[in-house]
Amino acid sequence: MGIGTESGAAVSVKDGTRDADGAVVEALLDAVRAGQARQVPKLLEPLEPLDAAARKEALGRLKALRAEVRSWDWKRGQEAARIRRGLYVAGAGCHTGAAAAATWLAGSDMLGWDLKDATPVLAVLADRDPAWLADVAGRLAKRRNVAESAYELVHGLVVRSGCPVPATDGYVLGWTRKVTDKRLLERLRADPQTPVLVAHALSMGETPDRLVWSVGPEAPTHWPTAITTLVAEGVLDRAGVVDLCVSRLLRGGRVRDLRFPLEVLRLLAPTGEELRERVPDWVGMAADAPSPVAGYAQEVLAGLAAAGTLPVGALAEMTGAVLFRTEKKLVRAQLTLVGKVLARERGAAGELLPAVAEAFGHEDTGVQERALKLVGKYLSAVDAEVRGELAEAAGLLGPAHRQAAAEVFGDALGEADLGPYEEILPPVPAPEPVAPPAATVAVLVEELVAKGLMEEPVAFERALDGLVRHAHRDRAAVVEAVREAFPRGTWETPHHFTHYTHGIHVVLASLLGLVKRSVIDVHRTEAPERDSCVHEGLSGILDARLWEAAALVGTDELPFLLATPTLHTGGIDPSVLVERLRAYRDAGAEPAPVDFAQALLRVLRGDPSAERAAGEAAALGTPAGLRLAAWLRDEDALGARVRFFPRGGDRASGKWWLIDRIVVEFGERAVVREEFPAAFHWLGGAVRATPRRCYHWIDHRVQWAPVLPADREVLAACLLPATAHSVDGDQRGTTEPLTALAEAGGPVGRAVHLALAFGLGCVDSDDRLRAVDALLVLASRGELNARSLGAELAWLVAEGSLKPNRLTDAVRTAAATGAYGTVWTVLEAMLPELLGAEKPVRGLGELLAVAADCAERCGARGGLAGLEAVASARGSSQLVVQAKRLLNALRQGADQPLAETA
């Protein structure tokens, strides 16, 4: 039969002849190179029945072409994409083993194009055995990304093989993308896969996007409505769907992923019998699930309680769990529910009141008060044993409720311990020494392949130093081990490092000879431009170190790294650095400029041994020793100053951006600009001081702190633009360096306190928690100026840059660790400006509640400007109530032991 080639000529083929097979292979390769994927099935027809030799030859040449295309740079991107389409189809047709065919079809480089039309691939596989097709389908379905992007292909293989529907996350993702349109209900009704795939979708940990689209129940693409319709029609089993929804909600997770099963459950409107059968499940949700799910479970249980079908034991269990939650809405609703039940059944007080007493230790004093009133109202309905138990639990109540508790429990309430207040702070962190580098190449390789190496500064530094040391001793052994440990990937292509460093891989690639020397030389001389941001400067130092290591690894010029930290903070013991320079001198090696500069920034100038080390360094008689000695004796540390532009922003939206107003200025340090490599000149004042946005807060921010472990104030100034974006933007994780900042060396000034202030007001709760940890560490080291921090917080809240509710959450958390005195000192300096504001600050009542709790517990006394005016106002708002409480606490404090405040 004739086969068309790219030129339109015909090739005569005779079955079974080597020449004919060779012509087919050539025609196949021509079609692939031309990107004619749809022609491939026709070109493979002459090889039927399977000719193993011809297919093996074709497959070998296809693999070679694939490797060639991989090495092309981005300029040939469109040509490469066309060829890959042909390769994808041809390779599928030439593989005879199911595993090999699935591996080919799952290739990440091959799936970079749209595979909505899988017809060509299915055509070349049309003759295969159903079991073979099912094997390939199953293998592809298990790979999430492959099953999603190549859904049409996997589905076609499933249909042709008749195998069971593969219920995998990837396959469901592809299916939901395929069927979600205005005909969703019709498509689901007609698709035989629907029962299996809906069941899997309801159980997925990460719900597919299309199932959580923000559309109303009346929209044709609303999945919960479609599913409840199919349940009503009998297409889906009602009991099964309800069980799946309940099970998924019990497992918990992100609110976004629970929204789908929750909405399905609401639309199904379970009957009374269905609800009663699952009481333990609703109790579990009310206790541990995210707020929306817990609220739904609370509604269900409240309905059962109102109907008289909720056992008292279940209500007591639920109450004890809910009252441990921080959401005040849920807690108050639970106390109301218990009050309604007790109004009908006083006899249930023996079981319910001990559960209510769990609220005596709640962080909100209003909740404590409500719980105490509820217990007092029904205390007469319990026996003496329960009464004693409740009186003992009353010891958890705050000082503000002590008198009310005494009126409720009388003599049964024990005497309060009025001994001197003692501040509880975490122990001062002890410096942790960094372990020596890997002793063998095998251990080194284990460290190099570890996941997240660039996100662990100490592990990264040890691995980099170990790589340099072992490559200097036996380069061939390290090269061989790296080749075996790292499969060939995109980082090994010639163009991969043209524009970016890509972490430690650039050093490995250089060791393997995969990076051109000209590329390395260009990057070694790079420096931040005058308009660069501080984050680019921090990341640029790390990049400069890696490019220098890439240039010198495996040579006598770099026997080991001088800049490897000796402490977990990134600092270097001065005496250890002297010994390293002595080893360099004895080996006849000159320190690498960037490595030595980073070592100077890391050496602990404030260490008690610094002066002695300076004398020993000078005695080395080398230029490097003299530089170290001068640096250790230099009293002018690196300096940074923070200024703020006047408020400005997008007037149309009314949004004022804090990040656009921060100006970080570095002092003019001649020694830095004259003696350090170009990558460090920004620290000497080479970068222009203007506010600017940038993207660098996402780039290995945990690696920033070890750059400046001896200059905490400069490091803090560099972190401010990133942390500011977490205050009024949507960035997460920017406070990760704050713990290292708190443990670093150098003075603590305005920049450090501003970094803490921004961290305490971050959007993300985890970011705020890290800021709290840093605050407590500084306090335990005696380095926190709590009043300065309070002053910074005051103007940030007053001008609207920090939201009071986030700050309240952070300081409440700090106080709950036992640092009531420290937190009170911060709030004492902060509150007068807010109390005196012309317009009441929203959320100030909550902040006053924390202040009152701190004042009550630490015995603070005295006055607070503006407090009496707020407390004397009419009304029962949270602001007025808590102002009165704080005022009372400060007046009573005069009769209590003196508080030990920071």
C-alpha positions in Angstrom: 0.0 0.0 0.0 1.1 3.6 -0.5 2.1 6.0 2.3 2.1 9.7 1.9 5.3 11.6 2.9 5.7 15.2 3.8 6.6 16.1 0.2 3.6 14.3 -1.1 5.6 11.5 -2.8 4.6 7.9 -2.4 6.6 5.0 -1.1 5.9 1.5 -2.2 5.7 -1.0 0.7 5.9 -4.7 0.6 4.9 -6.5 3.8 7.8 -8.3 5.5 10.7 -6.6 3.6 13.4 -4.7 5.4 13.4 -2.0 2.8 9.7 -1.4 3.2 9.9 -1.3 7.0 12.8 1.2 6.6 10.7 3.4 4.3 7.8 3.3 6.8 10.1 4.4 9.6 11.5 7.2 7.6 8.1 8.4 6.6 7.0 8.2 10.2 10.0 10.3 11.4 9.3 12.8 8.6 5.7 13.2 9.8 6.7 13.5 13.4 9.3 16.2 12.6 6.6 18.0 10.6 4.2 17.9 13.5 1.6 15.9 11.6 0.2 14.0 14.6 -3.0 13.0 12.7 -1.0 11.3 9.9 0.8 9.0 12.3 -1.9 6.3 12.7 -2.0 5.9 8.9 1.8 5.6 8.7 1.8 2.9 11.3 -0.8 0.7 9.5 1.9 -1.0 7.3 3.5 -2.3 10.5 0.4 -4.4 11.3 0.5 -7.1 12.5 3.2 -5.9 14.9 6.7 -6.1 13.5 8.9 -6.0 16.6 12.1 -5.2 14.8 10.6 -2.3 12.9 8.9 -0.9 15.9 12.1 -1.2 18.0 14.0 0.7 15.3 11.3 3.4 15.1 11.1 3.7 18.9 14.8 4.2 19.2 14.8 7.0 16.7 11.8 8.6 18.4 13.5 8.6 21.7 16.6 10.2 20.2 14.4 12.9 18.6 12.7 13.4 22.0 16.1 13.9 23.7 17.1 16.3 21.0 13.9 18.4 21.3 14.5 18.5 25.1 17.8 20.3 24.6 16.4 23.1 22.5 16.1 26.5 24.0 12.9 28.5 24.3 13.5 30.2 20.9 12.4 26.9 19.3 9.4 26.4 21.6 6.7 26.4 19.0 8.6 23.9 16.7 9.3 21.7 19.7 5.6 21.7 20.6 4.6 20.6 17.1 7.1 17.8 17.1 6.1 16.6 20.6 2.5 16.1 19.3 3.7 13.7 16.7 6.1 12.0 19.1 3.3 11.4 21.6 1.2 9.5 19.1 4.1 7.7 17.3 5.7 6.6 20.6 2.3 5.2 21.9 2.0 3.2 18.7 5.5 1.8 18.7 5.5 0.6 22.4 4.4 -3.0 22.8 4.5 -3.2 26.6 1.7 -1.6 28.7 4.1 -0.2 31.3 6.4 1.4 28.8 3.5 2.8 26.8 2.0 4.3 29.9 5.4 5.9 30.9 5.7 7.4 27.4 2.1 8.8 27.5 2.7 10.2 31.0 5.9 12.1 30.1 5.7 15.6 31.5 7.4 17.1 28.5 4.9 15.4 26.2 1.8 16.6 28.1 2.6 20.3 27.7 0.0 20.7 25.0 -3.8 20.5 24.9 -4.9 16.8 24.7 -8.7 17.4 24.4 -8.7 15.3 21.2 -7.2 11.9 21.9 -8.4 10.4 18.7 -4.9 9.9 17.1 -3.5 8.1 20.1 -6.6 5.9 20.4 -6.4 5.2 16.7 -2.8 3.8 17.0 -3.9 1.6 19.9 -7.1 0.4 18.3 -5.8 -3.1 17.7 -4.5 -3.8 21.2 -6.0 -6.4 23.5 -8.6 -5.0 25.9 -6.6 -6.2 28.9 -3.6 -4.3 27.6 -5.7 -1.1 27.2 -7.1 -1.5 30.7 -3.6 -1.9 32.1 -2.5 1.3 30.4 -5.6 3.2 31.5 -5.1 2.1 35.1 -1.5 3.2 35.1 -2.3 6.6 33.7 -5.3 7.1 36.0 -3.1 6.7 39.0 -1.0 9.7 38.0 -3.0 12.7 39.1 -1.7 15.3 36.7 -1.7 12.9 33.7 -5.2 11.6 34.4 -6.5 15.2 34.6 -4.8 16.6 31.5 -5.2 13.5 29.4 -8.7 12.7 30.6 -10.1 12.1 27.1 -7.4 9.6 26.4 -7.9 7.7 29.7 -11.6 7.7 29.2 -11.3 6.4 25.7 -9.1 3.6 26.9 -11.6 2.7 29.6 -14.5 2.6 27.1 -12.6 0.5 24.6 -11.3 -1.9 27.2 -14.5 -2.2 29.2 -12.6 -2.0 32.5 -14.1 -0.5 35.7 -14.2 3.2 35.9 -10.9 4.4 37.6 -12.0 6.3 40.6 -8.8 8.4 41.1 -8.4 12.1 42.0 -6.8 12.9 38.6 -9.5 11.2 36.6 -12.3 12.9 38.6 -10.6 16.3 38.1 -10.6 15.7 34.3 -14.1 14.4 34.3 -15.5 17.4 36.2 -13.7 19.7 33.8 -15.3 17.9 30.9 -18.9 17.8 32.1 -19.3 21.1 33.8 -21.3 23.4 31.5 -24.9 24.5 31.0 -25.8 20.9 30.3 -24.3 19.6 33.6 -27.4 17.8 34.9 -28.1 16.2 31.5 -24.5 15.1 31.1 -24.4 13.5 34.6 -27.7 11.8 34.1 -26.5 10.2 30.8 -23.0 9.3 32.0 -22.7 5.7 33.4 -19.6 6.9 35.3 -21.6 9.3 37.4 -22.4 7.1 40.5 -18.8 6.0 40.9 -17.2 9.4 40.2 -19.6 11.4 42.3 -18.9 9.1 45.2 -15.1 9.7 44.8 -15.6 13.4 44.4 -17.4 13.6 47.7 -14.6 11.8 49.4 -11.7 13.7 47.9 -9.4 15.6 50.3 -9.1 18.5 47.8 -12.4 19.2 46.2 -12.2 19.9 42.4 -12.5 23.6 41.6 -15.7 23.2 39.5 -17.6 21.7 42.4 -17.0 24.8 44.5 -17.6 27.5 41.9 -19.4 30.5 43.5 -22.7 30.1 41.6 -26.2 30.1 43.0 -28.3 26.9 43.4 -30.4 28.0 40.4 -27.3 28.1 38.1 -27.1 25.2 35.6 -23.4 24.6 36.6 -24.2 24.2 40.4 -23.1 20.8 41.3 -24.9 20.4 44.7 -28.2 21.1 43.0 -27.5 18.6 40.2 -26.5 15.9 42.7 -29.6 16.4 44.8 -31.7 16.2 41.7 -30.1 12.9 40.7 -30.7 11.6 44.2 -34.4 12.5 43.9 -34.5 10.8 40.5 -32.9 7.6 42.0 -29.8 7.9 39.8 -27.7 8.3 43.0 -28.4 6.4 46.2 -29.6 8.8 48.9 -28.2 6.9 51.9 -24.8 6.5 50.2 -24.6 10.2 49.4 -25.5 11.3 52.9 -23.0 8.9 54.4 -20.3 10.2 52.0 -21.0 13.8 52.9 -21.0 13.2 56.6 -17.8 11.1 56.4 -16.0 13.9 54.4 -17.1 16.6 56.9 -15.9 14.5 59.8 -12.4 14.2 58.3 -12.1 18.0 58.3 -9.7 20.1 56.2 -9.9 23.4 54.5 -13.2 25.3 54.5 -12.9 25.5 50.7 -12.8 21.7 50.4 -15.7 21.2 52.8 -18.1 23.6 51.2 -19.2 21.1 48.5 -20.3 18.2 50.8 -21.8 20.6 53.3 -24.0 22.3 50.6 -25.0 18.9 49.2 -26.0 17.8 52.7 -28.0 21.0 53.3 -29.9 20.7 50.0 -30.7 17.0 50.8 -32.3 18.1 54.1 -31.8 14.9 56.0 -34.9 13.6 57.8 -35.2 13.4 61.5 -34.4 9.7 61.4 -31.3 10.3 59.3 -30.2 12.9 61.7 -30.8 10.8 64.8 -28.8 7.9 63.4 -25.7 10.1 63.2 -25.7 12.0 66.5 -22.1 11.0 67.3 -21.0 12.4 63.9 -22.7 15.7 64.5 -21.1 15.9 68.0 -17.7 15.2 66.4 -18.2 18.0 63.9 -19.3 20.5 66.5 -16.2 19.7 68.5 -13.4 19.7 65.8 -14.7 20.8 62.4 -14.1 24.3 60.9 -16.6 27.0 61.9 -19.1 26.6 59.0 -19.3 22.8 59.5 -19.4 23.1 63.3 -22.2 25.7 63.0 -24.2 23.3 60.8 -23.7 20.4 63.2 -24.7 22.7 66.1 -27.9 23.7 64.2 -28.7 20.0 63.7 -28.2 19.1 67.3 -30.1 22.1 68.5 -33.0 21.0 66.4 -32.9 17.5 67.8 -32.7 19.0 71.3 -35.8 21.1 70.6 -37.6 18.0 69.5 -36.6 16.2 72.6 -34.7 13.5 70.8 -31.2 14.4 71.7 -29.9 12.4 74.7 -28.6 14.5 77.6 -25.3 12.7 77.6 -24.7 13.7 73.9 -25.6 17.3 74.7 -23.2 17.3 77.6 -20.4 15.9 75.4 -21.2 18.4 72.7 -21.2 21.3 75.2 -17.9 20.5 76.7 -16.3 20.3 73.3 -17.9 23.4 71.8 -17.0 25.5 74.9 -13.4 24.8 74.2 -13.6 26.5 70.8 -12.5 30.1 70.2 -15.5 31.2 68.0 -17.6 33.2 70.3 -20.7 32.8 68.2 -20.6 29.1 68.6 -19.8 29.3 72.3 -22.7 31.7 73.0 -25.1 29.7 70.9 -24.2 26.6 72.9 -24.8 28.3 76.3 -28.1 29.5 75.0 -29.0 26.0 73.9 -28.1 24.5 77.3 -30.1 27.2 79.0 -33.2 26.3 76.9 -32.8 22.6 77.7 -32.3 23.2 81.4 -35.4 25.4 81.5 -37.4 22.4 80.3 -35.5 19.7 82.2 -33.9 20.9 85.5 -33.0 17.3 86.2 -30.4 17.4 83.5 -28.4 20.0 85.4 -26.2 17.3 87.0 -24.9 16.3 83.6 -24.9 19.6 81.8 -23.5 22.1 84.4 -20.0 20.4 84.6 -19.8 20.8 80.9 -20.9 24.4 81.1 -18.1 25.0 83.6 -15.6 24.3 80.8 -16.3 27.9 79.8 -14.9 29.2 83.1 -11.4 29.1 81.5 -12.5 30.7 78.2 -10.3 33.5 76.9 -13.4 35.9 76.7 -14.5 37.2 80.0 -18.0 37.8 78.7 -18.3 34.1 78.0 -17.0 33.4 81.5 -19.7 35.7 82.9 -22.5 34.0 80.9 -21.4 30.6 82.0 -21.2 31.6 85.6 -24.7 33.0 85.5 -26.1 29.9 83.9 -24.4 27.7 86.6 -25.7 30.0 89.4 -29.2 29.8 88.0 -29.4 26.0 88.2 -26.9 25.3 91.0 -29.7 24.3 93.4 -30.7 21.4 91.1 -27.4 19.5 91.6 -26.1 17.5 94.5 -23.2 18.5 96.8 -20.7 16.4 94.9 -21.4 18.2 91.6 -21.6 21.6 93.5 -18.1 21.0 94.8 -16.8 20.1 91.4 -18.3 23.3 89.9 -16.8 25.4 92.7 -13.3 23.9 92.0 -13.7 24.7 88.3 -14.6 28.3 89.2 -10.9 28.8 90.0 -10.4 29.1 86.3 -12.4 32.4 86.3 -10.6 35.6 85.8 -10.1 38.0 88.7 -13.0 40.2 87.4 -15.5 37.4 88.3 -14.1 36.5 91.6 -16.7 38.3 93.6 -19.6 37.0 91.5 -18.2 33.5 91.9 -18.1 33.9 95.7 -21.8 35.0 95.7 -22.7 31.8 93.7 -20.6 29.3 95.6 -20.1 30.9 99.0 -17.7 29.1 101.3 -17.2 26.3 98.8 -15.1 28.6 96.7 -11.5 28.4 97.8 -9.3 31.3 98.7 -7.5 32.9 95.7 -3.7 32.9 95.7 -2.7 36.5 96.1 1.0 36.0 96.1 3.4 38.1 94.1 2.9 38.0 90.4 5.5 36.1 88.5 6.1 36.6 84.8 6.4 33.4 82.8 8.7 33.7 79.7 10.3 31.0 77.6 13.8 30.0 78.5 16.5 32.0 76.7 17.4 30.0 73.6 20.9 28.5 73.8 23.0 28.7 70.7 23.0 25.3 68.9 26.3 24.3 67.3 26.2 23.3 63.6 27.2 19.7 63.1 30.3 19.1 60.9 29.8 18.4 57.2 29.1 14.9 55.9 32.0 12.5 56.5 31.5 10.4 53.3 30.3 11.0 49.8 27.3 8.7 50.3 26.1 10.7 53.3 26.7 13.9 51.4 24.5 12.7 48.5 21.7 11.8 50.9 21.8 15.4 52.2 21.9 16.8 48.6 18.8 14.9 47.5 16.8 15.7 50.7 13.5 17.4 50.0 13.3 21.1 50.9 17.1 21.5 51.2 16.9 25.2 50.3 14.2 25.8 52.9 16.5 24.6 55.8 19.4 27.1 56.1 21.6 25.0 58.4 21.1 21.9 56.3 21.8 23.8 53.1 25.0 25.3 54.5 26.3 22.0 55.7 25.5 20.3 52.4 27.2 23.1 50.4 30.3 23.0 52.5 30.3 19.2 52.3 30.0 19.3 48.6 33.0 21.7 48.3 35.1 19.7 50.7 34.5 16.3 49.1 34.9 17.7 45.5 38.2 19.2 46.5 39.4 15.8 47.9 38.0 13.5 45.2 36.2 15.3 42.4 35.7 12.1 40.3 34.0 10.3 43.2 31.6 13.1 43.8 30.8 13.5 40.1 30.0 9.8 39.8 27.8 9.9 42.9 25.9 13.0 41.8 25.3 11.5 38.3 23.8 8.4 39.9 21.7 10.2 42.5 20.2 12.9 40.3 18.3 11.7 37.2 18.7 13.8 34.1 16.2 16.6 34.2 15.6 20.1 33.1 18.3 21.6 35.4 20.9 19.6 33.3 20.0 21.2 30.0 22.6 23.7 28.7 20.2 26.8 28.8 18.7 26.1 32.2 21.0 28.5 34.2 21.1 31.3 31.7 19.0 33.7 33.8 18.6 32.1 37.2 20.7 30.4 39.9 18.2 27.5 40.8 19.9 26.9 44.1 22.5 24.3 44.8 21.8 22.7 41.5 24.0 25.3 39.7 27.0 24.0 41.7 26.1 20.4 40.9 25.7 21.2 37.2 29.0 23.0 37.1 30.7 20.0 38.7 29.2 17.9 36.0 30.4 20.3 33.3 26.8 21.3 32.3 27.2 25.0 32.7 29.3 27.1 30.3 32.2 29.0 32.0 31.1 32.1 30.2 27.7 31.9 31.9 29.3 31.5 35.3 31.7 34.4 34.8 28.8 36.7 33.8 26.8 35.8 36.9 29.8 36.1 39.3 30.2 39.8 38.5 26.5 40.7 38.9 25.4 43.2 41.5 22.0 44.7 42.5 21.3 47.8 40.4 20.7 51.1 42.2 16.9 50.7 41.9 17.0 47.1 43.3 14.9 46.2 46.3 16.4 45.0 49.6 15.1 41.5 49.0 17.0 41.3 45.7 20.1 42.3 47.6 19.6 39.5 50.2 18.9 36.9 47.6 21.7 38.3 45.4 24.3 37.5 48.1 23.2 33.9 48.2 23.3 33.8 44.4 26.7 35.3 44.3 28.0 32.6 46.7 26.5 29.8 44.6 28.0 31.2 41.4 31.4 31.5 43.0 31.2 28.0 44.3 30.1 26.8 40.8 33.3 28.5 39.4 35.7 27.0 42.0 34.2 23.7 43.1 36.6 20.8 42.8 39.7 23.0 42.5 42.5 23.8 44.8 41.2 27.4 45.1 38.3 26.3 47.2 39.3 23.6 49.8 36.3 24.4 52.0 34.0 27.3 52.7 34.9 30.0 55.2 31.3 31.2 55.5 29.7 28.0 56.9 28.0 28.9 60.2 29.1 27.5 63.5 25.7 28.3 65.2 22.2 27.6 64.1 21.5 31.3 63.8 24.0 31.6 61.0 26.7 33.2 63.2 30.3 32.2 63.1 32.5 32.0 66.2 35.4 34.5 65.7 38.1 32.0 66.9 36.8 29.4 64.4 37.0 31.8 61.5 40.6 32.6 62.5 41.4 28.9 62.4 39.9 28.6 59.0 42.0 31.4 57.7 45.1 29.8 59.2 44.2 26.6 57.3 43.9 28.6 54.1 47.3 30.2 54.7 49.0 26.9 55.4 47.4 25.4 52.2 48.6 28.4 50.2 45.0 29.3 49.2 43.5 32.7 48.9 40.0 33.2 50.3 37.3 33.4 47.6 36.0 37.0 47.7 32.3 36.3 48.1 32.8 33.5 50.6 35.0 35.6 52.7 32.7 38.6 52.6 29.8 36.5 53.8 32.0 35.1 56.6 32.8 38.6 57.7 29.0 39.4 57.9 28.4 36.3 59.9 31.3 36.6 62.4 29.9 37.5 65.8 31.7 40.9 66.6 29.9 41.2 69.9 31.2 37.8 71.1 33.5 37.9 74.3 36.2 36.2 72.3 36.2 38.8 69.5 39.1 41.0 70.8 41.3 38.0 71.4 40.4 36.6 67.9 41.2 39.9 66.3 44.7 39.7 67.7 45.2 36.2 66.5 43.8 37.1 63.1 46.3 40.0 62.7 49.1 37.6 63.8 48.4 35.4 60.8 50.2 38.0 58.7 47.9 37.6 55.7 45.7 40.2 54.0 42.6 38.2 55.0 43.8 38.0 58.6 44.3 41.7 58.7 40.8 42.3 57.2 39.2 40.1 59.8 41.1 41.8 62.6 40.0 45.3 61.4 36.4 44.1 61.0 36.2 42.7 64.5 37.5 46.0 65.9 35.3 48.2 63.8 32.8 49.9 66.1 30.7 51.2 63.2 28.3 48.4 62.5 26.2 48.2 59.4 23.4 50.7 59.8 19.9 51.1 58.4 17.2 53.6 58.9 13.4 53.2 58.3 11.2 56.1 57.2 7.6 56.3 56.0 6.1 58.3 53.2 2.8 60.1 53.9 -0.3 58.0 53.3 -1.1 57.4 49.6 -2.7 54.8 47.5 -5.6 54.0 45.2 -8.1 56.7 45.9 -10.7 55.1 43.7 -10.8 52.0 45.9 -10.0 53.8 49.1 -7.1 51.4 49.8 -3.9 52.7 51.4 -0.9 50.4 51.0 1.6 50.3 53.8 4.2 48.6 51.6 4.2 51.6 49.2 5.3 53.9 52.0 8.3 52.2 53.5 11.7 53.6 52.8 14.8 51.7 54.0 18.1 53.6 53.9 21.5 52.0 54.4 24.4 54.0 55.9 27.4 55.0 53.7 30.0 52.4 54.6 33.2 53.0 52.6 34.7 49.7 53.8 31.8 47.7 52.4 31.8 49.5 49.0 35.6 49.4 48.6 36.6 46.0 50.1 33.5 43.8 49.5 32.5 42.2 46.2 29.8 44.0 44.2 27.0 41.8 45.5 27.4 43.4 48.9 27.7 47.1 47.9 24.0 47.7 48.6 24.8 47.3 52.3 27.2 50.2 52.0 24.5 52.5 50.7 24.7 51.7 46.9 20.9 51.1 46.6 18.6 54.1 46.3 16.2 54.6 49.2 12.8 54.6 47.7 9.7 52.6 48.4 8.9 49.9 45.8 7.0 46.7 45.3 8.8 43.6 44.3 8.2 39.8 44.0 11.2 38.7 46.1 9.3 37.9 49.3 8.5 34.5 47.7 12.1 33.6 47.0 13.7 31.5 49.7 13.0 34.1 52.4 14.2 31.6 55.1 17.7 32.1 53.6 17.7 35.8 54.3 18.2 35.7 58.1 21.6 33.8 57.9 23.0 36.5 55.6 23.1 39.0 58.5 23.1 37.1 61.8 25.3 39.7 63.5 23.4 42.8 62.3 19.8 42.3 63.5 18.6 45.8 63.0 19.8 45.8 59.3 18.2 42.4 58.7 14.9 43.7 60.3 14.9 46.7 58.0 15.3 44.4 55.0 12.3 42.3 56.1 9.9 45.2 56.6 8.7 45.5 53.0 7.9 41.8 52.9 6.1 41.7 56.3 4.2 44.8 55.3 2.7 43.0 52.4 1.4 40.4 54.8 -0.4 43.1 56.7 -2.4 44.7 53.9 -2.0 42.1 51.2 -2.5 38.4 50.8 1.0 37.2 51.2 1.7 34.3 53.6 4.8 33.1 55.4 6.8 36.4 55.5 7.4 36.1 59.2 9.4 32.9 58.8 12.7 34.8 59.5 11.4 36.5 62.7 12.5 33.7 65.0 16.0 33.8 63.6 15.9 37.6 63.9 15.0 37.4 67.6 18.0 35.0 68.2 20.4 37.0 66.1 23.1 39.4 67.3 23.5 43.1 67.2 21.4 46.0 68.6 17.6 46.1 68.8 16.1 49.3 67.4 13.1 50.7 65.6 13.4 48.3 62.6 13.2 45.2 64.9 10.2 46.5 66.7 8.5 47.5 63.5 9.1 44.0 62.1 7.4 42.6 65.2 4.5 45.1 64.9 3.9 44.1 61.3 4.1 40.4 62.2 1.6 40.8 65.0 -0.9 42.3 62.5 -0.4 39.9 59.6 -3.4 38.4 57.8 -2.4 34.8 58.4 -2.7 33.3 61.9 0.5 31.3 61.5 2.4 34.4 60.6 1.1 36.1 63.8 2.0 33.1 65.9 5.6 33.3 64.6 5.7 37.0 65.5 4.4 36.1 69.0 7.3 33.6 69.4 9.8 36.2 68.3 8.4 38.7 70.8 8.6 36.3 73.7 12.2 35.3 72.8 13.3 38.9 72.8 11.5 39.5 76.1 13.2 36.4 77.6 16.6 37.7 76.5 15.9 41.1 78.0 16.1 42.8 74.6 12.5 43.8 74.0 11.6 47.4 74.6 7.9 46.8 75.2 7.0 50.5 75.3 8.7 51.2 72.0 6.7 48.3 70.5 3.5 49.7 71.9 4.2 53.1 70.5 4.8 51.6 67.0 1.6 49.6 67.2 -0.4 52.7 68.4 0.2 54.8 65.3 -0.1 51.8 62.9 -3.6 50.9 64.4 -4.6 54.6 64.6 -3.9 55.2 60.9 -5.6 52.0 59.8 -2.6 50.0 58.7 -3.0 47.3 61.3 -6.4 45.7 62.1 -7.2 45.7 65.8 -8.8 42.2 65.7 -5.7 40.6 64.3 -3.5 42.4 66.9 -5.9 41.3 69.6 -5.6 37.7 68.6 -1.8 38.0 68.7 -1.4 39.7 72.1 -4.0 37.4 73.6 -2.0 34.5 72.5 1.2 36.0 74.0 -0.5 36.8 77.3 -1.9 33.3 77.6 1.6 31.9 77.8 2.1 33.7 81.1 3.6 36.9 79.8 0.9 39.1 81.2 3.3 41.8 82.4 5.1 42.0 79.1 1.9 42.3 77.1 0.4 44.8 79.6 3.5 47.1 79.1 3.0 47.0 75.4 -0.7 47.8 75.6 -0.1 50.5 78.3 2.1 52.4 75.8 -0.3 51.7 72.9 -3.8 52.4 74.3 -3.7 56.1 75.2 -3.5 57.2 71.5 -6.4 54.9 70.5 -8.5 55.9 73.5 -8.1 59.5 72.6 -9.0 59.1 68.9 -11.7 61.4 67.6 -13.6 58.4 66.0 -13.8 55.2 68.1 -11.4 52.6 66.8 -13.3 49.6 65.6 -12.4 46.5 67.7 -10.9 48.5 70.5 -13.2 46.8 73.0 -11.6 43.4 72.3 -8.2 44.9 72.8 -9.3 46.5 76.1 -10.5 43.1 77.2 -7.0 41.6 76.8 -5.5 44.6 78.5 -7.9 44.2 81.5 -7.1 40.5 81.8 -3.4 41.3 81.8 -3.8 44.1 84.3 -5.9 41.9 86.6 -3.4 39.0 86.5 -0.2 41.0 86.8 -1.5 43.5 89.3 -0.9 46.6 87.2 -1.9 49.9 88.7 -2.0 53.6 87.9 -3.8 55.6 85.3 -4.2 55.4 81.5 -4.9 58.6 79.6 -8.4 58.6 78.0 -9.6 55.5 79.8 -11.8 57.2 82.3 -13.6 59.2 79.6 -14.5 56.0 77.7 -15.5 54.1 80.8 -17.9 56.9 81.9 -19.8 56.8 78.6 -23.3 55.4 78.6 -24.3 52.1 77.1 -23.3 48.5 77.4 -21.1 48.1 74.3 -18.0 45.9 74.5 -15.9 49.1 74.5 -17.6 50.7 77.5 -17.8 47.4 79.5 -14.2 46.5 79.0 -13.0 50.1 79.7 -14.8 50.0 83.0 -13.3 46.6 83.8 -9.8 47.9 83.0 -10.3 51.0 85.0 -11.5 49.0 88.0 -8.5 46.7 87.6 -6.0 49.5 87.6 -7.6 51.1 90.6 -7.7 47.8 92.6 -4.1 47.1 91.6 -2.9 49.6 94.2 -3.8 47.1 96.9 -2.1 44.1 95.2 1.5 43.1 95.0 3.7 45.1 92.6 3.7 43.6 89.1 7.0 42.6 87.6 6.5 44.0 84.1 8.9 44.1 81.2 
